[in-house]
């Protein structure tokens, strides 16, 4: 794995931890500031990774809205589907 891929995985885990640690969600700008990266980089991770979603939009100024992102909480006892169950759902 390349160094940039390792960094992206590290940032993805950090974003997930930050979002799970807050009840109110965070904007890409807030996440970027905490991680020391650009908002566009954070946005790319949020839109490319399963489990992140826009909870609502916050007003930043009179004409600017920013998506407030959150993370799906997966229950620890959530059973993984078997391959057979996945195939049955496709029928």
ChimeraX attribute file (.defattr): number of C-alpha atoms within 10 A of each C-alpha:
attribute: neighborCount
match mode: 1-to-1
recipient: residues
	/A:1	5
	/A:2	7
	/A:3	8
	/A:4	9
	/A:5	10
	/A:6	11
	/A:7	11
	/A:8	15
	/A:9	13
	/A:10	11
	/A:11	18
	/A:12	16
	/A:13	12
	/A:14	15
	/A:15	24
	/A:16	18
	/A:17	12
	/A:18	17
	/A:19	21
	/A:20	15
	/A:21	12
	/A:22	11
	/A:23	8
	/A:24	12
	/A:25	21
	/A:26	22
	/A:27	21
	/A:28	22
	/A:29	18
	/A:30	14
	/A:31	21
	/A:32	19
	/A:33	13
	/A:34	12
	/A:35	15
	/A:36	9
	/A:37	13
	/A:38	13
	/A:39	17
	/A:40	12
	/A:41	13
	/A:42	23
	/A:43	16
	/A:44	11
	/A:45	17
	/A:46	21
	/A:47	12
	/A:48	10
	/A:49	11
	/A:50	10
	/A:51	13
	/A:52	18
	/A:53	16
	/A:54	16
	/A:55	14
	/A:56	14
	/A:57	13
	/A:58	13
	/A:59	11
	/A:60	10
	/A:61	8
	/A:62	6
	/A:63	6
	/A:64	9
	/A:65	12
	/A:66	16
	/A:67	18
	/A:68	19
	/A:69	20
	/A:70	25
	/A:71	22
	/A:72	12
	/A:73	11
	/A:74	8
	/A:75	7
	/A:76	6
	/A:77	6
	/A:78	7
	/A:79	7
	/A:80	7
	/A:81	8
	/A:82	8
	/A:83	8
	/A:84	8
	/A:85	10
	/A:86	10
	/A:87	9
	/A:88	8
	/A:89	7
	/A:90	6
	/A:91	5
